Structures are given as C-alpha cells and as structure tokens.
Amino acid sequence: MDLKDFMSKPERARSRQVTYGDAWTKVEPFPRYRVSWIERTGELFAVVMPDKDVEIIGIFKTRKEVDRFMGNWKIDMDRPDSLGILTRRAALLSSLDQLKF
C-alpha cells in the first residue's frame, strides 16, 4: 500500500504522528525508511523513501508503550538491517502477547 492510500483513512489523517527517524534500512543500506507511530490507531509503520510504500510494524496503544519498544532507536537505526530487526522484535512481542498461561 502506498502512503497516500494508507493515510486516506480519516482516523490516520487526523491523528498526531511521532516520527522515529528516517534512516532505517533492511539488508542493503538503500533504500531508507522512515518509521512513525500514529496516535489514534496505535500503528507503528515504516514508509520507504522515496517510493512511499508502507509496511505496518506493530500496534502500540500508548505513546509510553511505543517509546519503550523503540528504546534507543537513534542508535539502533544506524545498525545494518535495522528495520528488519525492528520488525522481527515487533513480531516476537506480538507472539508473546498472544500466549496465555
């Protein structure tokens, strides 16, 4: 999905966004991705620059939750495959949240 279609949903378009940098990468150093969180929907997403394709990373209900998850993102963002690592961490967290003991 491209950014224009993604942001066409009114609750996304009217919501405040928090950006966590625009130099995230997958295996290769380019392209770069911007990672942002949408307050109303809780969606943490990456958008590839300059193509504007969107990838949802995870859902975090509060700013406190997403800030805790993102941790030291300014350092993490500069690592190789930083977006891949972030996406895998979110998937693992989601799996753990679904476990019932």
Secondary structure, DSSP 8 states (H G I E B T S, - for coil): -BHHHHHTSHHHHTS-EEE--S-B-SSSS-SEEEEEEETTT-EEEEEEETT-BEEEEEE-SSHHHHHHHH-SHHHHTTSTTHHHHHHHHHHHHHHHHH---
